[in-house]
Amino acid sequence: MANAATDAASHAAWTLWRALRRQGYVLREIVEVSTADFQDLRLWRRQFANLAVGLVEEYRRPVLVPMTLTNPS
């Protein structure tokens, strides 16, 4: 059975993913993405990385990192 901390972390990860996905769709409208996947944009990965670092520095909370950030394209 999941505990409150796990539930909170899962909710935070889901909320972060939704927000960054929206950002990706906006970027895709502004710049051309050759693969049609905004996660392939270096700018999107950089924005995500900056947000993750900010969350850790400001709030001292763990951040789940999608594989996209570790797969150079």
All heavy atoms as a GROMACS GRO file, in nm:
protein
  590
    1MET      N    1   0.084  -0.118   0.000
    1MET     CA    2   0.000   0.000   0.000
    1MET      C    3   0.090   0.125   0.000
    1MET      O    4   0.186   0.134   0.074
    1MET     CB    5  -0.090  -0.002   0.123
    1MET     CG    6  -0.175   0.122   0.135
    1MET     SD    7  -0.278   0.119   0.281
    1MET     CE    8  -0.427   0.060   0.208
    2ALA      N    9   0.056   0.221  -0.085
    2ALA     CA   10   0.135   0.343  -0.095
    2ALA      C   11   0.111   0.431   0.027
    2ALA      O   12   0.002   0.436   0.082
    2ALA     CB   13   0.096   0.419  -0.221
    3ASN      N   14   0.217   0.500   0.067
    3ASN     CA   15   0.201   0.592   0.180
    3ASN      C   16   0.182   0.735   0.128
    3ASN      O   17   0.186   0.760   0.008
    3ASN     CB   18   0.320   0.582   0.276
    3ASN     CG   19   0.450   0.620   0.209
    3ASN    OD1   20   0.453   0.701   0.118
    3ASN    ND2   21   0.560   0.561   0.254
    4ALA      N   22   0.160   0.828   0.219
    4ALA     CA   23   0.131   0.967   0.181
    4ALA      C   24   0.247   1.030   0.106
    4ALA      O   25   0.225   1.105   0.011
    4ALA     CB   26   0.096   1.049   0.305
    5ALA      N   27   0.371   1.000   0.146
    5ALA     CA   28   0.487   1.057   0.078
    5ALA      C   29   0.496   1.008  -0.066
    5ALA      O   30   0.525   1.085  -0.157
    5ALA     CB   31   0.615   1.024   0.155
    6THR      N   32   0.470   0.880  -0.087
    6THR     CA   33   0.472   0.825  -0.222
    6THR      C   34   0.362   0.886  -0.307
    6THR      O   35   0.383   0.922  -0.423
    6THR     CB   36   0.456   0.672  -0.218
    6THR    OG1   37   0.562   0.616  -0.140
    6THR    CG2   38   0.459   0.612  -0.357
    7ASP      N   39   0.244   0.900  -0.249
    7ASP     CA   40   0.132   0.962  -0.321
    7ASP      C   41   0.165   1.106  -0.358
    7ASP      O   42   0.138   1.150  -0.470
    7ASP     CB   43   0.005   0.960  -0.237
    7ASP     CG   44  -0.050   0.819  -0.222
    7ASP    OD1   45  -0.010   0.730  -0.299
    7ASP    OD2   46  -0.133   0.799  -0.131
    8ALA      N   47   0.225   1.180  -0.267
    8ALA     CA   48   0.261   1.320  -0.293
    8ALA      C   49   0.367   1.328  -0.402
    8ALA      O   50   0.359   1.414  -0.491
    8ALA     CB   51   0.310   1.387  -0.165
    9ALA      N   52   0.466   1.239  -0.398
    9ALA     CA   53   0.571   1.240  -0.500
    9ALA      C   54   0.513   1.204  -0.636
    9ALA      O   55   0.549   1.265  -0.737
    9ALA     CB   56   0.682   1.142  -0.461
   10SER      N   57   0.424   1.108  -0.640
   10SER     CA   58   0.360   1.069  -0.767
   10SER      C   59   0.277   1.184  -0.823
   10SER      O   60   0.280   1.211  -0.943
   10SER     CB   61   0.271   0.948  -0.747
   10SER     OG   62   0.347   0.836  -0.712
   11HIS      N   63   0.204   1.252  -0.736
   11HIS     CA   64   0.123   1.366  -0.781
   11HIS      C   65   0.213   1.479  -0.832
   11HIS      O   66   0.184   1.539  -0.937
   11HIS     CB   67   0.035   1.417  -0.667
   11HIS     CG   68  -0.045   1.537  -0.705
   11HIS    ND1   69  -0.152   1.529  -0.793
   11HIS    CD2   70  -0.032   1.667  -0.671
   11HIS    CE1   71  -0.201   1.651  -0.810
   11HIS    NE2   72  -0.131   1.735  -0.738
   12ALA      N   73   0.322   1.506  -0.763
   12ALA     CA   74   0.414   1.611  -0.806
   12ALA      C   75   0.476   1.576  -0.941
   12ALA      O   76   0.487   1.662  -1.030
   12ALA     CB   77   0.523   1.632  -0.701
   13ALA      N   78   0.516   1.452  -0.959
   13ALA     CA   79   0.574   1.410  -1.087
   13ALA      C   80   0.473   1.423  -1.199
   13ALA      O   81   0.506   1.470  -1.309
   13ALA     CB   82   0.624   1.266  -1.076
   14TRP      N   83   0.349   1.384  -1.174
   14TRP     CA   84   0.243   1.394  -1.274
   14TRP      C   85   0.216   1.540  -1.310
   14TRP      O   86   0.204   1.576  -1.427
   14TRP     CB   87   0.117   1.327  -1.222
   14TRP     CG   88  -0.002   1.344  -1.310
   14TRP    CD1   89  -0.112   1.420  -1.284
   14TRP    CD2   90  -0.024   1.287  -1.439
   14TRP    NE1   91  -0.201   1.412  -1.388
   14TRP    CE2   92  -0.150   1.332  -1.485
   14TRP    CE3   93   0.052   1.204  -1.520
   14TRP    CZ2   94  -0.200   1.296  -1.609
   14TRP    CZ3   95   0.000   1.168  -1.645
   14TRP    CH2   96  -0.125   1.213  -1.686
   15THR      N   97   0.210   1.627  -1.212
   15THR     CA   98   0.185   1.769  -1.234
   15THR      C   99   0.299   1.831  -1.315
   15THR      O  100   0.276   1.908  -1.409
   15THR     CB  101   0.168   1.842  -1.099
   15THR    OG1  102   0.060   1.782  -1.029
   15THR    CG2  103   0.142   1.990  -1.119
   16LEU      N  104   0.421   1.797  -1.279
   16LEU     CA  105   0.538   1.848  -1.351
   16LEU      C  106   0.537   1.801  -1.496
   16LEU      O  107   0.560   1.879  -1.588
   16LEU     CB  108   0.666   1.803  -1.280
   16LEU     CG  109   0.798   1.849  -1.337
   16LEU    CD1  110   0.806   2.002  -1.338
   16LEU    CD2  111   0.912   1.791  -1.256
   17TRP      N  112   0.508   1.675  -1.516
   17TRP     CA  113   0.504   1.620  -1.652
   17TRP      C  114   0.400   1.693  -1.737
   17TRP      O  115   0.425   1.729  -1.851
   17TRP     CB  116   0.474   1.470  -1.647
   17TRP     CG  117   0.459   1.411  -1.783
   17TRP    CD1  118   0.558   1.374  -1.869
   17TRP    CD2  119   0.336   1.384  -1.851
   17TRP    NE1  120   0.504   1.325  -1.986
   17TRP    CE2  121   0.368   1.331  -1.977
   17TRP    CE3  122   0.202   1.399  -1.816
   17TRP    CZ2  123   0.271   1.293  -2.069
   17TRP    CZ3  124   0.106   1.361  -1.908
   17TRP    CH2  125   0.142   1.308  -2.032
   18ARG      N  126   0.281   1.714  -1.681
   18ARG     CA  127   0.175   1.783  -1.755
   18ARG      C  128   0.216   1.925  -1.793
   18ARG      O  129   0.193   1.969  -1.906
   18ARG     CB  130   0.046   1.788  -1.673
   18ARG     CG  131  -0.030   1.660  -1.677
   18ARG     CD  132  -0.169   1.669  -1.614
   18ARG     NE  133  -0.204   1.799  -1.566
   18ARG     CZ  134  -0.258   1.824  -1.447
   18ARG    NH1  135  -0.282   1.726  -1.364
   18ARG    NH2  136  -0.289   1.945  -1.410
   19ALA      N  137   0.277   1.996  -1.700
   19ALA     CA  138   0.319   2.134  -1.727
   19ALA      C  139   0.427   2.138  -1.835
   19ALA      O  140   0.421   2.220  -1.926
   19ALA     CB  141   0.371   2.199  -1.599
   20LEU      N  142   0.523   2.049  -1.827
   20LEU     CA  143   0.630   2.048  -1.925
   20LEU      C  144   0.583   2.000  -2.062
   20LEU      O  145   0.633   2.044  -2.164
   20LEU     CB  146   0.748   1.965  -1.874
   20LEU     CG  147   0.822   2.033  -1.760
   20LEU    CD1  148   0.916   1.936  -1.692
   20LEU    CD2  149   0.897   2.155  -1.809
   21ARG      N  150   0.486   1.912  -2.063
   21ARG     CA  151   0.430   1.867  -2.190
   21ARG      C  152   0.363   1.984  -2.261
   21ARG      O  153   0.380   2.004  -2.381
   21ARG     CB  154   0.332   1.754  -2.166
   21ARG     CG  155   0.280   1.693  -2.295
   21ARG     CD  156   0.189   1.579  -2.268
   21ARG     NE  157   0.063   1.634  -2.220
   21ARG     CZ  158  -0.049   1.566  -2.210
   21ARG    NH1  159  -0.050   1.439  -2.239
   21ARG    NH2  160  -0.160   1.623  -2.169
   22ARG      N  161   0.290   2.065  -2.186
   22ARG     CA  162   0.227   2.185  -2.245
   22ARG      C  163   0.333   2.278  -2.301
   22ARG      O  164   0.317   2.334  -2.409
   22ARG     CB  165   0.142   2.258  -2.143
   22ARG     CG  166   0.004   2.197  -2.129
   22ARG     CD  167  -0.076   2.272  -2.030
   22ARG     NE  168  -0.032   2.219  -1.901
   22ARG     CZ  169  -0.097   2.228  -1.788
   22ARG    NH1  170  -0.207   2.295  -1.782
   22ARG    NH2  171  -0.053   2.174  -1.679
   23GLN      N  172   0.441   2.295  -2.226
   23GLN     CA  173   0.551   2.379  -2.274
   23GLN      C  174   0.606   2.324  -2.405
   23GLN      O  175   0.639   2.399  -2.496
   23GLN     CB  176   0.664   2.379  -2.169
   23GLN     CG  177   0.703   2.512  -2.121
   23GLN     CD  178   0.814   2.500  -2.019
   23GLN    OE1  179   0.887   2.402  -2.011
   23GLN    NE2  180   0.826   2.602  -1.938
   24GLY      N  181   0.618   2.194  -2.412
   24GLY     CA  182   0.669   2.130  -2.533
   24GLY      C  183   0.580   2.155  -2.653
   24GLY      O  184   0.628   2.182  -2.764
   25TYR      N  185   0.448   2.149  -2.632
   25TYR     CA  186   0.356   2.176  -2.743
   25TYR      C  187   0.369   2.320  -2.791
   25TYR      O  188   0.363   2.347  -2.910
   25TYR     CB  189   0.212   2.146  -2.703
   25TYR     CG  190   0.185   1.998  -2.686
   25TYR    CD1  191   0.122   1.951  -2.572
   25TYR    CD2  192   0.224   1.907  -2.783
   25TYR    CE1  193   0.098   1.815  -2.556
   25TYR    CE2  194   0.200   1.771  -2.767
   25TYR     CZ  195   0.136   1.726  -2.654
   25TYR     OH  196   0.112   1.592  -2.638
   26VAL      N  197   0.389   2.413  -2.700
   26VAL     CA  198   0.408   2.554  -2.738
   26VAL      C  199   0.537   2.568  -2.818
   26VAL      O  200   0.539   2.631  -2.924
   26VAL     CB  201   0.410   2.645  -2.614
   26VAL    CG1  202   0.454   2.785  -2.650
   26VAL    CG2  203   0.274   2.647  -2.547
   27LEU      N  204   0.645   2.507  -2.771
   27LEU     CA  205   0.772   2.514  -2.844
   27LEU      C  206   0.757   2.456  -2.985
   27LEU      O  207   0.812   2.510  -3.081
   27LEU     CB  208   0.881   2.436  -2.770
   27LEU     CG  209   0.944   2.506  -2.651
   27LEU    CD1  210   1.038   2.411  -2.579
   27LEU    CD2  211   1.019   2.630  -2.697
   28ARG      N  212   0.683   2.349  -2.995
   28ARG     CA  213   0.664   2.284  -3.125
   28ARG      C  214   0.592   2.376  -3.223
   28ARG      O  215   0.611   2.367  -3.344
   28ARG     CB  216   0.588   2.154  -3.106
   28ARG     CG  217   0.611   2.056  -3.218
   28ARG     CD  218   0.563   1.920  -3.184
   28ARG     NE  219   0.418   1.921  -3.163
   28ARG     CZ  220   0.349   1.815  -3.126
   28ARG    NH1  221   0.410   1.701  -3.104
   28ARG    NH2  222   0.219   1.822  -3.110
   29GLU      N  223   0.509   2.467  -3.172
   29GLU     CA  224   0.441   2.563  -3.258
   29GLU      C  225   0.535   2.675  -3.302
   29GLU      O  226   0.513   2.738  -3.404
   29GLU     CB  227   0.321   2.625  -3.184
   29GLU     CG  228   0.210   2.527  -3.157
   29GLU     CD  229   0.146   2.476  -3.285
   29GLU    OE1  230   0.126   2.556  -3.378
   29GLU    OE2  231   0.117   2.355  -3.291
   30ILE      N  232   0.639   2.699  -3.225
   30ILE     CA  233   0.731   2.810  -3.253
   30ILE      C  234   0.848   2.767  -3.340
   30ILE      O  235   0.889   2.839  -3.430
   30ILE     CB  236   0.783   2.870  -3.120
   30ILE    CG1  237   0.666   2.929  -3.042
   30ILE    CG2  238   0.890   2.976  -3.146
   30ILE    CD1  239   0.701   2.968  -2.900
   31VAL      N  240   0.905   2.650  -3.310
   31VAL     CA  241   1.022   2.602  -3.385
   31VAL      C  242   0.991   2.467  -3.449
   31VAL      O  243   0.905   2.393  -3.403
   31VAL     CB  244   1.147   2.590  -3.295
   31VAL    CG1  245   1.186   2.723  -3.238
   31VAL    CG2  246   1.124   2.490  -3.184
   32GLU      N  247   1.062   2.438  -3.555
   32GLU     CA  248   1.042   2.311  -3.624
   32GLU      C  249   1.112   2.198  -3.547
   32GLU      O  250   1.225   2.212  -3.502
   32GLU     CB  251   1.101   2.319  -3.764
   32GLU     CG  252   1.078   2.195  -3.846
   32GLU     CD  253   1.134   2.210  -3.986
   32GLU    OE1  254   1.136   2.322  -4.037
   32GLU    OE2  255   1.174   2.108  -4.041
   33VAL      N  256   1.041   2.090  -3.532
   33VAL     CA  257   1.097   1.971  -3.468
   33VAL      C  258   1.102   1.862  -3.574
   33VAL      O  259   0.997   1.815  -3.619
   33VAL     CB  260   1.011   1.925  -3.348
   33VAL    CG1  261   1.076   1.809  -3.276
   33VAL    CG2  262   0.985   2.039  -3.253
   34SER      N  263   1.220   1.822  -3.615
   34SER     CA  264   1.232   1.727  -3.725
   34SER      C  265   1.169   1.592  -3.695
   34SER      O  266   1.122   1.523  -3.785
   34SER     CB  267   1.379   1.709  -3.763
   34SER     OG  268   1.452   1.660  -3.653
   35THR      N  269   1.164   1.554  -3.569
   35THR     CA  270   1.108   1.424  -3.533
   35THR      C  271   0.962   1.433  -3.491
   35THR      O  272   0.902   1.331  -3.462
   35THR     CB  273   1.186   1.363  -3.415
   35THR    OG1  274   1.169   1.447  -3.301
   35THR    CG2  275   1.333   1.347  -3.448
   36ALA      N  276   0.907   1.552  -3.482
   36ALA     CA  277   0.770   1.578  -3.434
   36ALA      C  278   0.755   1.552  -3.285
   36ALA      O  279   0.645   1.556  -3.232
   36ALA     CB  280   0.667   1.498  -3.512
   37ASP      N  281   0.863   1.525  -3.216
   37ASP     CA  282   0.859   1.502  -3.071
   37ASP      C  283   0.933   1.616  -3.002
   37ASP      O  284   1.055   1.628  -3.013
   37ASP     CB  285   0.924   1.368  -3.037
   37ASP     CG  286   0.910   1.331  -2.891
   37ASP    OD1  287   0.867   1.416  -2.810
   37ASP    OD2  288   0.944   1.217  -2.856
   38PHE      N  289   0.859   1.700  -2.930
   38PHE     CA  290   0.922   1.815  -2.865
   38PHE      C  291   1.030   1.775  -2.766
   38PHE      O  292   1.119   1.853  -2.735
   38PHE     CB  293   0.818   1.903  -2.796
   38PHE     CG  294   0.741   1.835  -2.687
   38PHE    CD1  295   0.796   1.818  -2.562
   38PHE    CD2  296   0.613   1.788  -2.710
   38PHE    CE1  297   0.724   1.755  -2.461
   38PHE    CE2  298   0.542   1.726  -2.611
   38PHE     CZ  299   0.598   1.709  -2.485
   39GLN      N  300   1.026   1.653  -2.717
   39GLN     CA  301   1.130   1.608  -2.623
   39GLN      C  302   1.266   1.599  -2.689
   39GLN      O  303   1.369   1.592  -2.622
   39GLN     CB  304   1.091   1.475  -2.560
   39GLN     CG  305   0.970   1.488  -2.471
   39GLN     CD  306   0.933   1.356  -2.405
   39GLN    OE1  307   1.015   1.269  -2.389
   39GLN    NE2  308   0.808   1.344  -2.367
   40ASP      N  309   1.269   1.600  -2.823
   40ASP     CA  310   1.396   1.599  -2.895
   40ASP      C  311   1.458   1.738  -2.906
   40ASP      O  312   1.571   1.752  -2.952
   40ASP     CB  313   1.378   1.540  -3.035
   40ASP     CG  314   1.350   1.391  -3.029
   40ASP    OD1  315   1.396   1.325  -2.934
   40ASP    OD2  316   1.281   1.340  -3.120
   41LEU      N  317   1.382   1.841  -2.867
   41LEU     CA  318   1.436   1.977  -2.870
   41LEU      C  319   1.532   1.999  -2.754
   41LEU      O  320   1.496   1.978  -2.638
   41LEU     CB  321   1.323   2.080  -2.860
   41LEU     CG  322   1.233   2.094  -2.980
   41LEU    CD1  323   1.114   2.182  -2.946
   41LEU    CD2  324   1.310   2.152  -3.097
   42ARG      N  325   1.653   2.044  -2.784
   42ARG     CA  326   1.749   2.072  -2.677
   42ARG      C  327   1.697   2.180  -2.583
   42ARG      O  328   1.718   2.174  -2.463
   42ARG     CB  329   1.884   2.112  -2.735
   42ARG     CG  330   1.957   1.994  -2.799
   42ARG     CD  331   2.092   2.032  -2.848
   42ARG     NE  332   2.078   2.134  -2.952
   42ARG     CZ  333   2.176   2.214  -2.993
   42ARG    NH1  334   2.295   2.205  -2.940
   42ARG    NH2  335   2.154   2.302  -3.087
   43LEU      N  336   1.624   2.278  -2.638
   43LEU     CA  337   1.569   2.384  -2.555
   43LEU      C  338   1.471   2.328  -2.452
   43LEU      O  339   1.473   2.367  -2.335
   43LEU     CB  340   1.500   2.490  -2.641
   43LEU     CG  341   1.430   2.604  -2.565
   43LEU    CD1  342   1.530   2.677  -2.475
   43LEU    CD2  343   1.365   2.699  -2.662
   44TRP      N  344   1.387   2.235  -2.493
   44TRP     CA  345   1.292   2.175  -2.399
   44TRP      C  346   1.366   2.101  -2.288
   44TRP      O  347   1.333   2.116  -2.171
   44TRP     CB  348   1.197   2.079  -2.471
   44TRP     CG  349   1.094   2.022  -2.379
   44TRP    CD1  350   0.975   2.078  -2.345
   44TRP    CD2  351   1.103   1.900  -2.306
   44TRP    NE1  352   0.908   1.997  -2.256
   44TRP    CE2  353   0.985   1.888  -2.231
   44TRP    CE3  354   1.199   1.799  -2.298
   44TRP    CZ2  355   0.960   1.778  -2.149
   44TRP    CZ3  356   1.174   1.690  -2.216
   44TRP    CH2  357   1.056   1.681  -2.143
   45ARG      N  358   1.468   2.025  -2.324
   45ARG     CA  359   1.545   1.951  -2.222
   45ARG      C  360   1.616   2.048  -2.128
   45ARG      O  361   1.622   2.026  -2.008
   45ARG     CB  362   1.642   1.856  -2.289
   45ARG     CG  363   1.571   1.743  -2.362
   45ARG     CD  364   1.664   1.630  -2.402
   45ARG     NE  365   1.779   1.671  -2.477
   45ARG     CZ  366   1.787   1.671  -2.609
   45ARG    NH1  367   1.684   1.634  -2.682
   45ARG    NH2  368   1.897   1.707  -2.670
   46ARG      N  369   1.668   2.158  -2.183
   46ARG     CA  370   1.735   2.256  -2.099
   46ARG      C  371   1.636   2.322  -2.003
   46ARG      O  372   1.666   2.342  -1.884
   46ARG     CB  373   1.804   2.361  -2.186
   46ARG     CG  374   1.895   2.453  -2.105
   46ARG     CD  375   1.984   2.539  -2.191
   46ARG     NE  376   1.905   2.628  -2.274
   46ARG     CZ  377   1.924   2.644  -2.406
   46ARG    NH1  378   2.017   2.575  -2.469
   46ARG    NH2  379   1.850   2.728  -2.474
   47GLN      N  380   1.517   2.354  -2.052
   47GLN     CA  381   1.416   2.413  -1.965
   47GLN      C  382   1.378   2.317  -1.853
   47GLN      O  383   1.364   2.356  -1.738
   47GLN     CB  384   1.290   2.449  -2.044
   47GLN     CG  385   1.306   2.570  -2.130
   47GLN     CD  386   1.180   2.597  -2.209
   47GLN    OE1  387   1.113   2.505  -2.256
   47GLN    NE2  388   1.147   2.724  -2.225
   48PHE      N  389   1.363   2.190  -1.887
   48PHE     CA  390   1.330   2.092  -1.785
   48PHE      C  391   1.441   2.080  -1.682
   48PHE      O  392   1.416   2.078  -1.562
   48PHE     CB  393   1.305   1.954  -1.848
   48PHE     CG  394   1.262   1.853  -1.746
   48PHE    CD1  395   1.129   1.834  -1.720
   48PHE    CD2  396   1.356   1.781  -1.675
   48PHE    CE1  397   1.090   1.742  -1.623
   48PHE    CE2  398   1.318   1.690  -1.579
   48PHE     CZ  399   1.184   1.671  -1.553
   49ALA      N  400   1.565   2.076  -1.730
   49ALA     CA  401   1.679   2.064  -1.639
   49ALA      C  402   1.687   2.185  -1.546
   49ALA      O  403   1.711   2.170  -1.425
   49ALA     CB  404   1.808   2.049  -1.718
   50ASN      N  405   1.666   2.305  -1.599
   50ASN     CA  406   1.669   2.426  -1.515
   50ASN      C  407   1.559   2.422  -1.410
   50ASN      O  408   1.580   2.459  -1.294
   50ASN     CB  409   1.655   2.551  -1.601
   50ASN     CG  410   1.780   2.581  -1.680
   50ASN    OD1  411   1.889   2.539  -1.645
   50ASN    ND2  412   1.764   2.652  -1.789
   51LEU      N  413   1.441   2.376  -1.449
   51LEU     CA  414   1.332   2.366  -1.353
   51LEU      C  415   1.364   2.263  -1.244
   51LEU      O  416   1.342   2.288  -1.126
   51LEU     CB  417   1.202   2.328  -1.424
   51LEU     CG  418   1.080   2.310  -1.334
   51LEU    CD1  419   1.050   2.437  -1.256
   51LEU    CD2  420   0.961   2.268  -1.416
   52ALA      N  421   1.418   2.150  -1.284
   52ALA     CA  422   1.452   2.045  -1.186
   52ALA      C  423   1.557   2.095  -1.088
   52ALA      O  424   1.544   2.076  -0.966
   52ALA     CB  425   1.502   1.921  -1.259
   53VAL      N  426   1.659   2.162  -1.137
   53VAL     CA  427   1.762   2.217  -1.049
   53VAL      C  428   1.701   2.320  -0.955
   53VAL      O  429   1.730   2.322  -0.835
   53VAL     CB  430   1.878   2.279  -1.132
   53VAL    CG1  431   1.971   2.361  -1.044
   53VAL    CG2  432   1.956   2.168  -1.202
   54GLY      N  433   1.616   2.406  -1.007
   54GLY     CA  434   1.550   2.506  -0.923
   54GLY      C  435   1.465   2.443  -0.814
   54GLY      O  436   1.466   2.489  -0.700
   55LEU      N  437   1.392   2.338  -0.848
   55LEU     CA  438   1.310   2.270  -0.747
   55LEU      C  439   1.396   2.212  -0.636
   55LEU      O  440   1.363   2.222  -0.518
   55LEU     CB  441   1.226   2.160  -0.811
   55LEU     CG  442   1.109   2.208  -0.895
   55LEU    CD1  443   1.048   2.091  -0.973
   55LEU    CD2  444   1.003   2.274  -0.807
   56VAL      N  445   1.508   2.152  -0.673
   56VAL     CA  446   1.596   2.093  -0.573
   56VAL      C  447   1.662   2.202  -0.488
   56VAL      O  448   1.665   2.193  -0.365
   56VAL     CB  449   1.703   2.004  -0.641
   56VAL    CG1  450   1.809   1.960  -0.540
   56VAL    CG2  451   1.638   1.883  -0.705
   57GLU      N  452   1.712   2.306  -0.553
   57GLU     CA  453   1.780   2.413  -0.479
   57GLU      C  454   1.686   2.489  -0.388
   57GLU      O  455   1.720   2.523  -0.275
   57GLU     CB  456   1.848   2.509  -0.576
   57GLU     CG  457   1.970   2.450  -0.643
   57GLU     CD  458   2.034   2.543  -0.744
   57GLU    OE1  459   1.972   2.648  -0.778
   57GLU    OE2  460   2.144   2.513  -0.790
   58GLU      N  461   1.567   2.521  -0.436
   58GLU     CA  462   1.474   2.602  -0.358
   58GLU      C  463   1.399   2.524  -0.251
   58GLU      O  464   1.372   2.574  -0.143
   58GLU     CB  465   1.371   2.669  -0.450
   58GLU     CG  466   1.429   2.775  -0.540
   58GLU     CD  467   1.475   2.898  -0.465
   58GLU    OE1  468   1.409   2.938  -0.367
   58GLU    OE2  469   1.578   2.955  -0.505
   59TYR      N  470   1.361   2.400  -0.284
   59TYR     CA  471   1.271   2.326  -0.196
   59TYR      C  472   1.330   2.198  -0.139
   59TYR      O  473   1.266   2.130  -0.060
   59TYR     CB  474   1.140   2.294  -0.269
   59TYR     CG  475   1.073   2.420  -0.316
   59TYR    CD1  476   1.079   2.460  -0.449
   59TYR    CD2  477   1.007   2.504  -0.227
   59TYR    CE1  478   1.019   2.577  -0.492
   59TYR    CE2  479   0.947   2.621  -0.268
   59TYR     CZ  480   0.954   2.657  -0.401
   59TYR     OH  481   0.896   2.774  -0.444
   60ARG      N  482   1.453   2.163  -0.182
   60ARG     CA  483   1.521   2.044  -0.129
   60ARG      C  484   1.435   1.918  -0.142
   60ARG      O  485   1.424   1.839  -0.050
   60ARG     CB  486   1.563   2.063   0.017
   60ARG     CG  487   1.646   2.184   0.041
   60ARG     CD  488   1.786   2.162  -0.012
   60ARG     NE  489   1.871   2.276   0.024
   60ARG     CZ  490   1.947   2.338  -0.063
   60ARG    NH1  491   1.953   2.298  -0.186
   60ARG    NH2  492   2.021   2.439  -0.026
   61ARG      N  493   1.371   1.903  -0.259
   61ARG     CA  494   1.285   1.787  -0.284
   61ARG      C  495   1.346   1.704  -0.396
   61ARG      O  496   1.405   1.759  -0.489
   61ARG     CB  497   1.145   1.833  -0.327
   61ARG     CG  498   1.075   1.930  -0.237
   61ARG     CD  499   1.008   1.869  -0.118
   61ARG     NE  500   0.919   1.760  -0.146
   61ARG     CZ  501   0.787   1.769  -0.145
   61ARG    NH1  502   0.728   1.884  -0.123
   61ARG    NH2  503   0.714   1.662  -0.166
   62PRO      N  504   1.328   1.573  -0.392
   62PRO     CA  505   1.376   1.490  -0.504
   62PRO      C  506   1.293   1.516  -0.629
   62PRO      O  507   1.175   1.552  -0.621
   62PRO     CB  508   1.356   1.348  -0.454
   62PRO     CG  509   1.252   1.358  -0.348
   62PRO     CD  510   1.264   1.496  -0.288
   63VAL      N  511   1.354   1.498  -0.744
   63VAL     CA  512   1.286   1.519  -0.871
   63VAL      C  513   1.308   1.395  -0.958
   63VAL      O  514   1.420   1.348  -0.972
   63VAL     CB  515   1.342   1.643  -0.944
   63VAL    CG1  516   1.279   1.660  -1.082
   63VAL    CG2  517   1.322   1.768  -0.861
   64LEU      N  518   1.200   1.341  -1.012
   64LEU     CA  519   1.211   1.229  -1.105
   64LEU      C  520   1.248   1.284  -1.243
   64LEU      O  521   1.188   1.379  -1.290
   64LEU     CB  522   1.078   1.155  -1.115
   64LEU     CG  523   1.024   1.099  -0.984
   64LEU    CD1  524   0.885   1.043  -1.005
   64LEU    CD2  525   1.117   0.994  -0.928
   65VAL      N  526   1.349   1.224  -1.306
   65VAL     CA  527   1.399   1.275  -1.434
   65VAL      C  528   1.365   1.176  -1.544
   65VAL      O  529   1.402   1.059  -1.535
   65VAL     CB  530   1.551   1.297  -1.427
   65VAL    CG1  531   1.605   1.345  -1.560
   65VAL    CG2  532   1.585   1.395  -1.316
   66PRO      N  533   1.296   1.221  -1.649
   66PRO     CA  534   1.264   1.130  -1.758
   66PRO      C  535   1.387   1.092  -1.836
   66PRO      O  536   1.487   1.164  -1.840
   66PRO     CB  537   1.168   1.212  -1.845
   66PRO     CG  538   1.197   1.352  -1.812
   66PRO     CD  539   1.244   1.354  -1.669
   67MET      N  540   1.380   0.977  -1.900
   67MET     CA  541   1.493   0.925  -1.976
   67MET      C  542   1.534   1.022  -2.087
   67MET      O  543   1.650   1.023  -2.127
   67MET     CB  544   1.456   0.790  -2.036
   67MET     CG  545   1.573   0.718  -2.097
   67MET     SD  546   1.536   0.550  -2.141
   67MET     CE  547   1.409   0.567  -2.262
   68THR      N  548   1.445   1.104  -2.135
   68THR     CA  549   1.475   1.198  -2.242
   68THR      C  550   1.598   1.282  -2.211
   68THR      O  551   1.677   1.313  -2.297
   68THR     CB  552   1.355   1.293  -2.265
   68THR    OG1  553   1.242   1.215  -2.292
   68THR    CG2  554   1.380   1.388  -2.378
   69LEU      N  555   1.615   1.318  -2.087
   69LEU     CA  556   1.726   1.405  -2.049
   69LEU      C  557   1.860   1.331  -2.051
   69LEU      O  558   1.964   1.394  -2.056
   69LEU     CB  559   1.703   1.464  -1.910
   69LEU     CG  560   1.584   1.558  -1.901
   69LEU    CD1  561   1.566   1.606  -1.759
   69LEU    CD2  562   1.599   1.676  -1.995
   70THR      N  563   1.857   1.202  -2.045
   70THR     CA  564   1.982   1.126  -2.042
   70THR      C  565   2.014   1.063  -2.176
   70THR      O  566   2.114   0.998  -2.191
   70THR     CB  567   1.976   1.017  -1.935
   70THR    OG1  568   1.870   0.926  -1.968
   70THR    CG2  569   1.954   1.074  -1.797
   71ASN      N  570   1.927   1.084  -2.275
   71ASN     CA  571   1.947   1.026  -2.407
   71ASN      C  572   1.983   1.138  -2.505
   71ASN      O  573   1.894   1.203  -2.558
   71ASN     CB  574   1.819   0.955  -2.451
   71ASN     CG  575   1.836   0.889  -2.588
   71ASN    OD1  576   1.946   0.876  -2.637
   71ASN    ND2  577   1.725   0.849  -2.646
   72PRO      N  578   2.113   1.164  -2.528
   72PRO     CA  579   2.148   1.274  -2.617
   72PRO      C  580   2.101   1.247  -2.760
   72PRO      O  581   2.118   1.138  -2.812
   72PRO     CB  582   2.301   1.279  -2.610
   72PRO     CG  583   2.343   1.146  -2.559
   72PRO     CD  584   2.228   1.089  -2.481
   73SER      N  585   2.039   1.348  -2.818
   73SER     CA  586   1.993   1.331  -2.958
   73SER      C  587   2.040   1.446  -3.042
   73SER      O  588   2.087   1.543  -2.996
   73SER     CB  589   1.842   1.319  -2.963
   73SER     OG  590   1.780   1.428  -2.904
   0.00000   0.00000   0.00000
